[in-house]
């Protein structure tokens, strides 16, 4: 009887301690259906590290998705020589990215990488020459090394993955091939 009671008291104290610890340490994560996009760099050659940097940039800039290495192959990244960098999106968050070594000697490799991954995340090209945009690609010239999506671009991706904008989701989730971004055809001003 006595032993049993002490046992309960100890158990209750332990539970309190755990609960307190939980409040202190574990920041309760919001219940979300964030998509994990596993990217595979086994064929990315010298661009594997840059792929990791690009993943961090997108993870920091967006919500509702997480690019993660070594967990699968939603996104395969390839190093190629010649023919131009491009992206093939099979569905939102899934596809293949090809980085052309020759173009990466002219343009910022990190900007190319984040741009091409941007296509996989649902963004179209926007060749307006604006270096503050990521999806302006090569239209911003070789001197533009900005690897960061604008707030507008990042928010659009977050919204696509939140699935809260049906029209954009439909637009962004379809299969598509994105070529000729480096250099890009200059947009007509007007
Ligand atoms: Zn592009």
Boltz pocket constraint, residues with backbone or C-beta under 6 A from the ligand:
constraints:
  - pocket:
      binder: B
      contacts: [[A, 115], [A, 116], [A, 119], [A, 124], [A, 125], [A, 135], [A, 137], [A, 178], [A, 179], [A, 180], [A, 181]]
      max_distance: 6.0
